[in-house]
């Protein structure tokens, strides 16, 4: 994954650069598929961009109580 100059998240493909889908963003954040279903794509990206990543929280908690 890379960030373009406008701050958008993009994935590199052989044919060029493409935007990550909301489902891919949900998976990267550790949420179930379709967690933001029912919202517009713009709102889905906003929700996922502002969310705390579940795997990161799980790792921090496991280290605190290990």
C-alpha positions as CSV (number, residue, x, y, z in Angstrom):
1,X,0.0,0.0,0.0
2,X,1.2,3.5,-0.7
3,X,-0.2,7.0,-0.1
4,X,-0.5,9.5,-3.0
5,X,0.1,13.2,-2.6
6,X,-3.6,13.8,-1.9
7,X,-3.5,11.5,1.1
8,X,-5.6,8.8,-0.5
9,X,-4.8,5.1,0.1
10,X,-3.8,3.3,-3.0
11,X,-2.7,-0.3,-3.9
12,X,-0.1,-0.9,-6.6
13,X,-1.0,-3.2,-9.4
14,X,0.9,-4.2,-12.4
15,X,-1.3,-2.0,-14.6
16,X,-0.9,1.0,-12.3
17,X,-2.4,2.3,-9.0
18,X,-5.9,1.7,-7.8
19,X,-7.9,2.8,-4.8
20,X,-8.4,0.2,-2.0
21,X,-12.0,-1.0,-1.7
22,X,-14.0,-0.4,1.5
23,X,-13.9,-4.2,2.1
24,X,-10.0,-4.2,1.8
25,X,-9.9,-1.3,4.3
26,X,-12.1,-3.1,6.7
27,X,-9.8,-6.2,6.5
28,X,-6.7,-4.0,7.1
29,X,-8.3,-2.5,10.1
30,X,-9.3,-5.9,11.5
31,X,-13.1,-5.5,11.1
32,X,-15.4,-8.1,9.6
33,X,-16.4,-7.7,5.9
34,X,-19.3,-5.4,5.3
35,X,-18.9,-3.8,8.8
36,X,-19.7,-0.4,7.3
37,X,-22.3,-1.8,4.9
38,X,-25.2,0.6,4.2
39,X,-23.1,3.8,4.2
40,X,-21.8,5.5,1.1
41,X,-18.3,4.6,0.1
42,X,-17.1,8.1,1.2
43,X,-18.6,7.6,4.7
44,X,-17.2,4.1,4.8
45,X,-13.7,5.4,4.1
46,X,-14.1,8.1,6.7
47,X,-15.3,5.6,9.4
48,X,-12.5,3.2,8.6
49,X,-9.9,6.0,8.5
50,X,-10.9,7.3,11.9
51,X,-11.2,3.8,13.5
52,X,-8.6,2.3,15.9
53,X,-7.2,-0.8,14.3
54,X,-8.4,-3.9,16.2
55,X,-5.2,-5.9,15.8
56,X,-3.2,-3.1,17.3
57,X,-5.4,-2.8,20.3
58,X,-5.4,-6.6,20.8
59,X,-1.5,-6.6,20.7
60,X,-1.2,-3.7,23.2
61,X,-3.6,-5.4,25.6
62,X,-1.9,-8.8,25.3
63,X,1.5,-7.1,26.1
64,X,0.1,-5.2,29.1
65,X,-1.3,-8.4,30.7
66,X,1.5,-10.8,29.6
